[in-house]
Amino acid sequence: MALERPKSLRELALEHLRDRIIDGSLKMGQILSERKISEELGVSKSPVREALAQLRDEGLVSIEPQKGARVFSLSEAEVTQICDFRQAIETAAFELALSRDPVGLSNDMTKVVKKMEQERGRGNDKEYLALDTSFHHLIFEHAGNDYLTASYTRYVGKIAALRTHLAKLPHHTDLSFEEHKKIASAVSQGDLAEIKSLLIEHIDRTRQTYKSASIVLDGITAA
């Protein structure tokens, strides 16, 4: 059995920062100090700088000359573009997944929905949201197309971070969970038309939430 390669300092810094952005520990628009991060992790600035560059490529961090790095923030227009992207790419992946591995997709989605329900019952919001991300990633795992997967994976951290912030809205998670159950049920029946309709409605509610909510979520203006 091959031994697992130990993670580099860059990878450790990358995972640490990515996780803290996704779970909301680092707020949208928050300034990131290379010095403070390196001291916190006990590493030099070099791996931290490399990690920040990778997070910039993933859209989780913005870096400006003379101003440094900060956690991403989004305008309503950018949220709309993300929703457009998700609807297009997840619909395409669903078509492939249902044609190539409908049983595997259905079984895995059913398992994840059950785990989501369990974590909701425990009040474990962080694990529930991680499962929400896993639910959508299953579409790409079963689609069997590396290019679609790579395109989605590049922005999955940003999508997950947005999911964390939306979860602060009243009833958002309740509605989202019911939509996941309906999608999983439609997958078990192999009803592609119903799946597409439910998926578009599910993602479009995110779009509408940002437009209609009269609050500000950590740098996202949702009004």
C-alpha positions in Angstrom: 0.0 0.0 0.0 1.4 3.4 -1.0 2.1 5.8 1.8 0.3 9.0 1.9 2.5 12.0 1.0 2.7 14.5 3.9 1.1 17.9 3.1 3.4 20.7 2.3 3.3 24.0 4.3 1.6 25.6 1.3 -1.1 23.0 1.3 -1.6 23.3 5.1 -1.9 27.0 4.8 -4.3 26.7 1.9 -6.6 24.3 3.6 -6.6 26.4 6.8 -7.5 29.6 5.0 -10.0 28.0 2.6 -11.8 26.3 5.5 -12.0 29.5 7.5 -13.4 31.5 4.6 -16.0 28.8 3.8 -17.2 28.4 7.4 -17.4 32.2 7.8 -14.7 32.5 10.5 -13.0 35.0 8.1 -15.7 37.5 7.0 -16.3 38.8 3.6 -14.1 41.8 2.8 -11.8 41.1 5.8 -8.2 42.1 5.4 -5.7 39.2 5.5 -2.3 39.9 7.0 0.5 37.5 5.7 2.4 38.2 8.9 -0.4 37.4 11.3 -1.3 34.2 9.3 2.3 33.0 9.2 2.6 33.6 13.0 -0.7 31.8 13.7 0.4 28.8 11.6 4.0 28.9 12.7 5.3 29.0 9.1 7.2 31.6 7.0 5.4 34.1 4.8 6.3 32.2 1.6 3.8 29.3 1.9 1.1 31.8 3.1 1.7 34.0 0.1 1.5 30.9 -2.2 -1.8 29.9 -0.5 -3.3 33.3 -1.0 -2.4 33.3 -4.7 -4.2 30.0 -5.1 -7.2 31.3 -3.2 -7.2 34.3 -5.5 -7.5 31.9 -8.5 -10.4 30.2 -6.7 -12.1 33.6 -6.3 -12.0 33.4 -2.5 -9.4 36.2 -2.1 -8.7 39.4 -3.9 -5.1 40.8 -3.9 -4.3 44.4 -4.9 -0.8 46.0 -5.2 0.1 48.0 -2.1 -3.2 47.1 -0.5 -2.6 43.4 0.2 -5.1 40.5 0.4 -8.7 40.4 1.6 -11.5 37.9 1.6 -13.8 38.2 -1.4 -17.0 40.2 -1.4 -19.8 40.1 -4.0 -22.2 42.5 -5.6 -25.7 41.4 -6.6 -24.6 41.3 -10.2 -21.8 38.8 -9.4 -24.2 36.6 -7.4 -26.5 36.6 -10.4 -23.6 35.4 -12.6 -22.7 32.7 -10.2 -26.3 31.4 -10.2 -26.3 31.5 -14.1 -23.1 29.5 -14.0 -24.4 26.9 -11.6 -27.7 26.4 -13.5 -25.9 25.9 -16.7 -23.1 23.6 -15.5 -25.1 21.5 -13.0 -27.9 20.9 -15.6 -25.3 19.7 -18.1 -23.7 17.5 -15.5 -27.1 16.0 -14.5 -27.8 15.0 -18.1 -24.5 13.1 -18.3 -24.9 11.6 -14.8 -28.4 10.3 -15.4 -27.3 8.7 -18.7 -24.1 7.1 -17.4 -24.8 6.2 -13.7 -28.4 6.9 -12.7 -28.4 4.2 -9.9 -25.2 5.2 -8.4 -26.2 8.9 -8.4 -29.6 8.1 -6.8 -28.1 5.9 -4.1 -25.4 8.5 -3.2 -27.9 11.4 -3.2 -30.3 9.5 -1.0 -27.5 8.7 1.5 -26.4 12.4 1.6 -30.0 13.6 2.2 -30.3 11.2 5.1 -27.1 12.5 6.6 -28.2 16.1 6.1 -31.4 15.3 8.0 -29.4 13.8 10.8 -27.1 16.8 11.1 -30.0 19.2 11.1 -31.5 17.3 14.0 -28.3 17.6 15.9 -28.1 21.4 15.1 -24.7 20.8 13.4 -25.0 23.6 10.8 -21.3 23.4 9.7 -21.6 19.7 8.9 -25.0 20.2 7.3 -23.6 22.8 4.9 -20.6 20.6 4.1 -23.1 17.9 3.1 -25.0 20.4 1.0 -21.8 21.0 -0.9 -21.2 17.2 -1.3 -24.8 16.8 -2.6 -24.1 19.1 -5.5 -20.7 17.7 -6.1 -22.2 14.2 -6.6 -23.7 15.4 -9.9 -20.2 15.9 -11.3 -18.7 12.7 -9.7 -21.3 10.6 -11.6 -21.2 12.6 -14.8 -17.7 11.3 -15.6 -16.5 14.4 -17.4 -13.2 15.8 -16.0 -13.7 19.2 -17.8 -17.1 19.8 -16.2 -15.7 18.7 -12.8 -12.7 21.0 -13.1 -14.8 24.0 -14.1 -17.1 23.5 -11.1 -14.4 22.6 -8.6 -12.6 25.9 -9.3 -15.5 27.8 -7.8 -16.9 25.3 -5.3 -15.2 27.0 -2.4 -16.8 30.3 -3.3 -20.2 28.7 -3.7 -19.8 27.0 -0.3 -18.8 30.3 1.3 -21.9 31.9 -0.1 -24.0 28.9 1.2 -22.7 29.6 4.7 -23.8 33.3 4.6 -27.2 32.5 3.1 -27.8 30.0 6.0 -28.0 33.0 8.3 -31.3 34.1 6.7 -34.5 33.0 8.4 -36.0 29.7 7.0 -33.4 29.5 4.2 -32.0 26.2 5.3 -35.4 24.7 5.9 -36.5 25.6 2.3 -33.2 24.4 0.9 -33.4 21.0 2.6 -36.9 20.4 1.2 -35.6 21.2 -2.2 -32.7 18.8 -1.9 -35.2 16.0 -0.9 -37.3 16.8 -4.0 -34.3 16.7 -6.3 -33.1 13.3 -4.8 -36.6 11.9 -5.3 -36.8 13.0 -8.9 -33.3 11.5 -9.5 -34.6 8.1 -8.1 -37.4 8.3 -10.6 -35.1 9.3 -13.5 -37.2 12.3 -14.3 -34.8 14.6 -16.1 -37.4 17.3 -16.9 -38.5 17.4 -13.2 -34.9 17.5 -12.0 -34.0 20.4 -14.3 -37.1 22.3 -13.1 -36.3 21.7 -9.4 -32.6 22.5 -9.8 -33.3 25.8 -11.6 -35.9 26.7 -8.9 -33.4 25.8 -6.2 -30.6 27.9 -7.5 -32.9 30.7 -8.6 -34.1 31.1 -5.0 -30.6 32.0 -4.1 -30.7 34.7 -6.7 -34.0 36.0 -5.5 -33.0 35.9 -1.9 -30.1 38.4 -2.5 -32.4 40.7 -4.4 -35.3 40.7 -1.9 -33.6 40.4 1.5 -33.4 43.8 3.3 -30.2 43.0 5.2 -26.5 43.0 4.7 -24.6 39.8 5.1 -20.9 40.3 5.9 -20.1 42.4 2.9 -22.9 41.1 0.6 -25.5 43.7 0.0 -28.7 41.7 -0.4 -31.2 44.5 -0.8 
